[in-house]
Amino acid sequence: MAGDQKPPDTGGPGDVPSGAGQGWTALSYLIGGMLVWGFIGWLVDRWLDTGGVATGIGVVLGMAGGIILVVRRLGTPT
């Protein structure tokens, strides 16, 4: 009967995406980390007038943070 059908599960906040979703999640963590921390480094650069050093440091820290997030969230399947 039509009234007996159960809606599909939508997943919770702790669910790990599968397939292409994992790739897009990893890519967004890496790019997002680079953009956010690169922007913070750029602001520090403008404030202290360090000639681009803080921007480079911010981008590298953003990449490292993105890699850490990818490994923590997607690295170990359950």
Phi and psi restraints in degrees (range 20) as a CNS / XPLOR table:
assign (resid 1 and name C) (resid 2 and name N)
       (resid 2 and name CA) (resid 2 and name C) 1.0 -68.5 20.0 2
assign (resid 2 and name N) (resid 2 and name CA)
       (resid 2 and name C) (resid 3 and name N) 1.0 -31.7 20.0 2
assign (resid 2 and name C) (resid 3 and name N)
       (resid 3 and name CA) (resid 3 and name C) 1.0 -76.4 20.0 2
assign (resid 3 and name N) (resid 3 and name CA)
       (resid 3 and name C) (resid 4 and name N) 1.0 -12.9 20.0 2
assign (resid 3 and name C) (resid 4 and name N)
       (resid 4 and name CA) (resid 4 and name C) 1.0 -91.2 20.0 2
assign (resid 4 and name N) (resid 4 and name CA)
       (resid 4 and name C) (resid 5 and name N) 1.0 -1.6 20.0 2
assign (resid 4 and name C) (resid 5 and name N)
       (resid 5 and name CA) (resid 5 and name C) 1.0 -77.4 20.0 2
assign (resid 5 and name N) (resid 5 and name CA)
       (resid 5 and name C) (resid 6 and name N) 1.0 139.8 20.0 2
assign (resid 5 and name C) (resid 6 and name N)
       (resid 6 and name CA) (resid 6 and name C) 1.0 -96.4 20.0 2
assign (resid 6 and name N) (resid 6 and name CA)
       (resid 6 and name C) (resid 7 and name N) 1.0 135.4 20.0 2
assign (resid 6 and name C) (resid 7 and name N)
       (resid 7 and name CA) (resid 7 and name C) 1.0 -66.8 20.0 2
assign (resid 7 and name N) (resid 7 and name CA)
       (resid 7 and name C) (resid 8 and name N) 1.0 150.1 20.0 2
assign (resid 7 and name C) (resid 8 and name N)
       (resid 8 and name CA) (resid 8 and name C) 1.0 -65.3 20.0 2
assign (resid 8 and name N) (resid 8 and name CA)
       (resid 8 and name C) (resid 9 and name N) 1.0 149.9 20.0 2
assign (resid 8 and name C) (resid 9 and name N)
       (resid 9 and name CA) (resid 9 and name C) 1.0 -67.2 20.0 2
assign (resid 9 and name N) (resid 9 and name CA)
       (resid 9 and name C) (resid 10 and name N) 1.0 136.0 20.0 2
assign (resid 9 and name C) (resid 10 and name N)
       (resid 10 and name CA) (resid 10 and name C) 1.0 -97.6 20.0 2
assign (resid 10 and name N) (resid 10 and name CA)
       (resid 10 and name C) (resid 11 and name N) 1.0 -10.0 20.0 2
assign (resid 10 and name C) (resid 11 and name N)
       (resid 11 and name CA) (resid 11 and name C) 1.0 87.9 20.0 2
assign (resid 11 and name N) (resid 11 and name CA)
       (resid 11 and name C) (resid 12 and name N) 1.0 156.6 20.0 2
assign (resid 11 and name C) (resid 12 and name N)
       (resid 12 and name CA) (resid 12 and name C) 1.0 -110.9 20.0 2
assign (resid 12 and name N) (resid 12 and name CA)
       (resid 12 and name C) (resid 13 and name N) 1.0 -178.8 20.0 2
assign (resid 12 and name C) (resid 13 and name N)
       (resid 13 and name CA) (resid 13 and name C) 1.0 -68.8 20.0 2
assign (resid 13 and name N) (resid 13 and name CA)
       (resid 13 and name C) (resid 14 and name N) 1.0 -20.8 20.0 2
assign (resid 13 and name C) (resid 14 and name N)
       (resid 14 and name CA) (resid 14 and name C) 1.0 -93.5 20.0 2
assign (resid 14 and name N) (resid 14 and name CA)
       (resid 14 and name C) (resid 15 and name N) 1.0 -1.1 20.0 2
assign (resid 14 and name C) (resid 15 and name N)
       (resid 15 and name CA) (resid 15 and name C) 1.0 -73.1 20.0 2
assign (resid 15 and name N) (resid 15 and name CA)
       (resid 15 and name C) (resid 16 and name N) 1.0 140.8 20.0 2
assign (resid 15 and name C) (resid 16 and name N)
       (resid 16 and name CA) (resid 16 and name C) 1.0 -91.5 20.0 2
assign (resid 16 and name N) (resid 16 and name CA)
       (resid 16 and name C) (resid 17 and name N) 1.0 127.8 20.0 2
assign (resid 16 and name C) (resid 17 and name N)
       (resid 17 and name CA) (resid 17 and name C) 1.0 -66.3 20.0 2
assign (resid 17 and name N) (resid 17 and name CA)
       (resid 17 and name C) (resid 18 and name N) 1.0 156.4 20.0 2
assign (resid 17 and name C) (resid 18 and name N)
       (resid 18 and name CA) (resid 18 and name C) 1.0 -116.0 20.0 2
assign (resid 18 and name N) (resid 18 and name CA)
       (resid 18 and name C) (resid 19 and name N) 1.0 156.6 20.0 2
assign (resid 18 and name C) (resid 19 and name N)
       (resid 19 and name CA) (resid 19 and name C) 1.0 65.0 20.0 2
assign (resid 19 and name N) (resid 19 and name CA)
       (resid 19 and name C) (resid 20 and name N) 1.0 -128.9 20.0 2
assign (resid 19 and name C) (resid 20 and name N)
       (resid 20 and name CA) (resid 20 and name C) 1.0 -65.8 20.0 2
assign (resid 20 and name N) (resid 20 and name CA)
       (resid 20 and name C) (resid 21 and name N) 1.0 -24.7 20.0 2
assign (resid 20 and name C) (resid 21 and name N)
       (resid 21 and name CA) (resid 21 and name C) 1.0 -60.4 20.0 2
assign (resid 21 and name N) (resid 21 and name CA)
       (resid 21 and name C) (resid 22 and name N) 1.0 -36.3 20.0 2
assign (resid 21 and name C) (resid 22 and name N)
       (resid 22 and name CA) (resid 22 and name C) 1.0 -65.9 20.0 2
assign (resid 22 and name N) (resid 22 and name CA)
       (resid 22 and name C) (resid 23 and name N) 1.0 -40.4 20.0 2
assign (resid 22 and name C) (resid 23 and name N)
       (resid 23 and name CA) (resid 23 and name C) 1.0 -64.3 20.0 2
assign (resid 23 and name N) (resid 23 and name CA)
       (resid 23 and name C) (resid 24 and name N) 1.0 -44.6 20.0 2
assign (resid 23 and name C) (resid 24 and name N)
       (resid 24 and name CA) (resid 24 and name C) 1.0 -66.8 20.0 2
assign (resid 24 and name N) (resid 24 and name CA)
       (resid 24 and name C) (resid 25 and name N) 1.0 -35.8 20.0 2
assign (resid 24 and name C) (resid 25 and name N)
       (resid 25 and name CA) (resid 25 and name C) 1.0 -64.8 20.0 2
assign (resid 25 and name N) (resid 25 and name CA)
       (resid 25 and name C) (resid 26 and name N) 1.0 -46.0 20.0 2
assign (resid 25 and name C) (resid 26 and name N)
       (resid 26 and name CA) (resid 26 and name C) 1.0 -63.0 20.0 2
assign (resid 26 and name N) (resid 26 and name CA)
       (resid 26 and name C) (resid 27 and name N) 1.0 -43.7 20.0 2
assign (resid 26 and name C) (resid 27 and name N)
       (resid 27 and name CA) (resid 27 and name C) 1.0 -63.1 20.0 2
assign (resid 27 and name N) (resid 27 and name CA)
       (resid 27 and name C) (resid 28 and name N) 1.0 -40.8 20.0 2
assign (resid 27 and name C) (resid 28 and name N)
       (resid 28 and name CA) (resid 28 and name C) 1.0 -68.6 20.0 2
assign (resid 28 and name N) (resid 28 and name CA)
       (resid 28 and name C) (resid 29 and name N) 1.0 -35.6 20.0 2
assign (resid 28 and name C) (resid 29 and name N)
       (resid 29 and name CA) (resid 29 and name C) 1.0 -62.8 20.0 2
assign (resid 29 and name N) (resid 29 and name CA)
       (resid 29 and name C) (resid 30 and name N) 1.0 -45.0 20.0 2
assign (resid 29 and name C) (resid 30 and name N)
       (resid 30 and name CA) (resid 30 and name C) 1.0 -67.5 20.0 2
assign (resid 30 and name N) (resid 30 and name CA)
       (resid 30 and name C) (resid 31 and name N) 1.0 -47.7 20.0 2
assign (resid 30 and name C) (resid 31 and name N)
       (resid 31 and name CA) (resid 31 and name C) 1.0 -68.7 20.0 2
assign (resid 31 and name N) (resid 31 and name CA)
       (resid 31 and name C) (resid 32 and name N) 1.0 -41.0 20.0 2
assign (resid 31 and name C) (resid 32 and name N)
       (resid 32 and name CA) (resid 32 and name C) 1.0 -62.3 20.0 2
assign (resid 32 and name N) (resid 32 and name CA)
       (resid 32 and name C) (resid 33 and name N) 1.0 -43.0 20.0 2
assign (resid 32 and name C) (resid 33 and name N)
       (resid 33 and name CA) (resid 33 and name C) 1.0 -62.8 20.0 2
assign (resid 33 and name N) (resid 33 and name CA)
       (resid 33 and name C) (resid 34 and name N) 1.0 -43.0 20.0 2
assign (resid 33 and name C) (resid 34 and name N)
       (resid 34 and name CA) (resid 34 and name C) 1.0 -63.3 20.0 2
assign (resid 34 and name N) (resid 34 and name CA)
       (resid 34 and name C) (resid 35 and name N) 1.0 -43.3 20.0 2
assign (resid 34 and name C) (resid 35 and name N)
       (resid 35 and name CA) (resid 35 and name C) 1.0 -68.0 20.0 2
assign (resid 35 and name N) (resid 35 and name CA)
       (resid 35 and name C) (resid 36 and name N) 1.0 -46.2 20.0 2
assign (resid 35 and name C) (resid 36 and name N)
       (resid 36 and name CA) (resid 36 and name C) 1.0 -65.9 20.0 2
assign (resid 36 and name N) (resid 36 and name CA)
       (resid 36 and name C) (resid 37 and name N) 1.0 -52.3 20.0 2
assign (resid 36 and name C) (resid 37 and name N)
       (resid 37 and name CA) (resid 37 and name C) 1.0 -73.7 20.0 2
assign (resid 37 and name N) (resid 37 and name CA)
       (resid 37 and name C) (resid 38 and name N) 1.0 -28.5 20.0 2
assign (resid 37 and name C) (resid 38 and name N)
       (resid 38 and name CA) (resid 38 and name C) 1.0 -65.1 20.0 2
assign (resid 38 and name N) (resid 38 and name CA)
       (resid 38 and name C) (resid 39 and name N) 1.0 -40.4 20.0 2
assign (resid 38 and name C) (resid 39 and name N)
       (resid 39 and name CA) (resid 39 and name C) 1.0 -65.4 20.0 2
assign (resid 39 and name N) (resid 39 and name CA)
       (resid 39 and name C) (resid 40 and name N) 1.0 -41.5 20.0 2
assign (resid 39 and name C) (resid 40 and name N)
       (resid 40 and name CA) (resid 40 and name C) 1.0 -62.7 20.0 2
assign (resid 40 and name N) (resid 40 and name CA)
       (resid 40 and name C) (resid 41 and name N) 1.0 -41.5 20.0 2
assign (resid 40 and name C) (resid 41 and name N)
       (resid 41 and name CA) (resid 41 and name C) 1.0 -63.5 20.0 2
assign (resid 41 and name N) (resid 41 and name CA)
       (resid 41 and name C) (resid 42 and name N) 1.0 -38.1 20.0 2
assign (resid 41 and name C) (resid 42 and name N)
       (resid 42 and name CA) (resid 42 and name C) 1.0 -64.0 20.0 2
assign (resid 42 and name N) (resid 42 and name CA)
       (resid 42 and name C) (resid 43 and name N) 1.0 -40.1 20.0 2
assign (resid 42 and name C) (resid 43 and name N)
       (resid 43 and name CA) (resid 43 and name C) 1.0 -63.6 20.0 2
assign (resid 43 and name N) (resid 43 and name CA)
       (resid 43 and name C) (resid 44 and name N) 1.0 -43.4 20.0 2
assign (resid 43 and name C) (resid 44 and name N)
       (resid 44 and name CA) (resid 44 and name C) 1.0 -63.7 20.0 2
assign (resid 44 and name N) (resid 44 and name CA)
       (resid 44 and name C) (resid 45 and name N) 1.0 -37.8 20.0 2
assign (resid 44 and name C) (resid 45 and name N)
       (resid 45 and name CA) (resid 45 and name C) 1.0 -60.5 20.0 2
assign (resid 45 and name N) (resid 45 and name CA)
       (resid 45 and name C) (resid 46 and name N) 1.0 -45.7 20.0 2
assign (resid 45 and name C) (resid 46 and name N)
       (resid 46 and name CA) (resid 46 and name C) 1.0 -66.8 20.0 2
assign (resid 46 and name N) (resid 46 and name CA)
       (resid 46 and name C) (resid 47 and name N) 1.0 -35.4 20.0 2
assign (resid 46 and name C) (resid 47 and name N)
       (resid 47 and name CA) (resid 47 and name C) 1.0 -71.1 20.0 2
assign (resid 47 and name N) (resid 47 and name CA)
       (resid 47 and name C) (resid 48 and name N) 1.0 -45.1 20.0 2
assign (resid 47 and name C) (resid 48 and name N)
       (resid 48 and name CA) (resid 48 and name C) 1.0 -96.5 20.0 2
assign (resid 48 and name N) (resid 48 and name CA)
       (resid 48 and name C) (resid 49 and name N) 1.0 -7.6 20.0 2
assign (resid 48 and name C) (resid 49 and name N)
       (resid 49 and name CA) (resid 49 and name C) 1.0 53.4 20.0 2
assign (resid 49 and name N) (resid 49 and name CA)
       (resid 49 and name C) (resid 50 and name N) 1.0 58.3 20.0 2
assign (resid 49 and name C) (resid 50 and name N)
       (resid 50 and name CA) (resid 50 and name C) 1.0 -97.0 20.0 2
assign (resid 50 and name N) (resid 50 and name CA)
       (resid 50 and name C) (resid 51 and name N) 1.0 3.5 20.0 2
assign (resid 50 and name C) (resid 51 and name N)
       (resid 51 and name CA) (resid 51 and name C) 1.0 74.4 20.0 2
assign (resid 51 and name N) (resid 51 and name CA)
       (resid 51 and name C) (resid 52 and name N) 1.0 32.0 20.0 2
assign (resid 51 and name C) (resid 52 and name N)
       (resid 52 and name CA) (resid 52 and name C) 1.0 96.5 20.0 2
assign (resid 52 and name N) (resid 52 and name CA)
       (resid 52 and name C) (resid 53 and name N) 1.0 -4.8 20.0 2
assign (resid 52 and name C) (resid 53 and name N)
       (resid 53 and name CA) (resid 53 and name C) 1.0 -67.1 20.0 2
assign (resid 53 and name N) (resid 53 and name CA)
       (resid 53 and name C) (resid 54 and name N) 1.0 -45.0 20.0 2
assign (resid 53 and name C) (resid 54 and name N)
       (resid 54 and name CA) (resid 54 and name C) 1.0 -65.9 20.0 2
assign (resid 54 and name N) (resid 54 and name CA)
       (resid 54 and name C) (resid 55 and name N) 1.0 -33.9 20.0 2
assign (resid 54 and name C) (resid 55 and name N)
       (resid 55 and name CA) (resid 55 and name C) 1.0 -64.1 20.0 2
assign (resid 55 and name N) (resid 55 and name CA)
       (resid 55 and name C) (resid 56 and name N) 1.0 -45.1 20.0 2
assign (resid 55 and name C) (resid 56 and name N)
       (resid 56 and name CA) (resid 56 and name C) 1.0 -61.5 20.0 2
assign (resid 56 and name N) (resid 56 and name CA)
       (resid 56 and name C) (resid 57 and name N) 1.0 -42.9 20.0 2
assign (resid 56 and name C) (resid 57 and name N)
       (resid 57 and name CA) (resid 57 and name C) 1.0 -63.8 20.0 2
assign (resid 57 and name N) (resid 57 and name CA)
       (resid 57 and name C) (resid 58 and name N) 1.0 -41.0 20.0 2
assign (resid 57 and name C) (resid 58 and name N)
       (resid 58 and name CA) (resid 58 and name C) 1.0 -62.9 20.0 2
assign (resid 58 and name N) (resid 58 and name CA)
       (resid 58 and name C) (resid 59 and name N) 1.0 -41.0 20.0 2
assign (resid 58 and name C) (resid 59 and name N)
       (resid 59 and name CA) (resid 59 and name C) 1.0 -65.4 20.0 2
assign (resid 59 and name N) (resid 59 and name CA)
       (resid 59 and name C) (resid 60 and name N) 1.0 -42.7 20.0 2
assign (resid 59 and name C) (resid 60 and name N)
       (resid 60 and name CA) (resid 60 and name C) 1.0 -65.3 20.0 2
assign (resid 60 and name N) (resid 60 and name CA)
       (resid 60 and name C) (resid 61 and name N) 1.0 -42.4 20.0 2
assign (resid 60 and name C) (resid 61 and name N)
       (resid 61 and name CA) (resid 61 and name C) 1.0 -64.5 20.0 2
assign (resid 61 and name N) (resid 61 and name CA)
       (resid 61 and name C) (resid 62 and name N) 1.0 -36.4 20.0 2
assign (resid 61 and name C) (resid 62 and name N)
       (resid 62 and name CA) (resid 62 and name C) 1.0 -65.2 20.0 2
assign (resid 62 and name N) (resid 62 and name CA)
       (resid 62 and name C) (resid 63 and name N) 1.0 -40.5 20.0 2
assign (resid 62 and name C) (resid 63 and name N)
       (resid 63 and name CA) (resid 63 and name C) 1.0 -64.1 20.0 2
assign (resid 63 and name N) (resid 63 and name CA)
       (resid 63 and name C) (resid 64 and name N) 1.0 -43.5 20.0 2
assign (resid 63 and name C) (resid 64 and name N)
       (resid 64 and name CA) (resid 64 and name C) 1.0 -63.1 20.0 2
assign (resid 64 and name N) (resid 64 and name CA)
       (resid 64 and name C) (resid 65 and name N) 1.0 -42.9 20.0 2
assign (resid 64 and name C) (resid 65 and name N)
       (resid 65 and name CA) (resid 65 and name C) 1.0 -64.0 20.0 2
assign (resid 65 and name N) (resid 65 and name CA)
       (resid 65 and name C) (resid 66 and name N) 1.0 -38.3 20.0 2
assign (resid 65 and name C) (resid 66 and name N)
       (resid 66 and name CA) (resid 66 and name C) 1.0 -64.7 20.0 2
assign (resid 66 and name N) (resid 66 and name CA)
       (resid 66 and name C) (resid 67 and name N) 1.0 -40.9 20.0 2
assign (resid 66 and name C) (resid 67 and name N)
       (resid 67 and name CA) (resid 67 and name C) 1.0 -64.3 20.0 2
assign (resid 67 and name N) (resid 67 and name CA)
       (resid 67 and name C) (resid 68 and name N) 1.0 -41.5 20.0 2
assign (resid 67 and name C) (resid 68 and name N)
       (resid 68 and name CA) (resid 68 and name C) 1.0 -62.6 20.0 2
assign (resid 68 and name N) (resid 68 and name CA)
       (resid 68 and name C) (resid 69 and name N) 1.0 -42.6 20.0 2
assign (resid 68 and name C) (resid 69 and name N)
       (resid 69 and name CA) (resid 69 and name C) 1.0 -63.0 20.0 2
assign (resid 69 and name N) (resid 69 and name CA)
       (resid 69 and name C) (resid 70 and name N) 1.0 -41.6 20.0 2
assign (resid 69 and name C) (resid 70 and name N)
       (resid 70 and name CA) (resid 70 and name C) 1.0 -62.7 20.0 2
assign (resid 70 and name N) (resid 70 and name CA)
       (resid 70 and name C) (resid 71 and name N) 1.0 -44.7 20.0 2
assign (resid 70 and name C) (resid 71 and name N)
       (resid 71 and name CA) (resid 71 and name C) 1.0 -66.3 20.0 2
assign (resid 71 and name N) (resid 71 and name CA)
       (resid 71 and name C) (resid 72 and name N) 1.0 -41.7 20.0 2
assign (resid 71 and name C) (resid 72 and name N)
       (resid 72 and name CA) (resid 72 and name C) 1.0 -68.5 20.0 2
assign (resid 72 and name N) (resid 72 and name CA)
       (resid 72 and name C) (resid 73 and name N) 1.0 -43.0 20.0 2
assign (resid 72 and name C) (resid 73 and name N)
       (resid 73 and name CA) (resid 73 and name C) 1.0 -86.5 20.0 2
assign (resid 73 and name N) (resid 73 and name CA)
       (resid 73 and name C) (resid 74 and name N) 1.0 -35.6 20.0 2
assign (resid 73 and name C) (resid 74 and name N)
       (resid 74 and name CA) (resid 74 and name C) 1.0 -118.0 20.0 2
assign (resid 74 and name N) (resid 74 and name CA)
       (resid 74 and name C) (resid 75 and name N) 1.0 -8.0 20.0 2
assign (resid 74 and name C) (resid 75 and name N)
       (resid 75 and name CA) (resid 75 and name C) 1.0 -73.8 20.0 2
assign (resid 75 and name N) (resid 75 and name CA)
       (resid 75 and name C) (resid 76 and name N) 1.0 -35.8 20.0 2
assign (resid 75 and name C) (resid 76 and name N)
       (resid 76 and name CA) (resid 76 and name C) 1.0 -113.7 20.0 2
assign (resid 76 and name N) (resid 76 and name CA)
       (resid 76 and name C) (resid 77 and name N) 1.0 108.8 20.0 2
assign (resid 76 and name C) (resid 77 and name N)
       (resid 77 and name CA) (resid 77 and name C) 1.0 -70.5 20.0 2
assign (resid 77 and name N) (resid 77 and name CA)
       (resid 77 and name C) (resid 78 and name N) 1.0 146.5 20.0 2
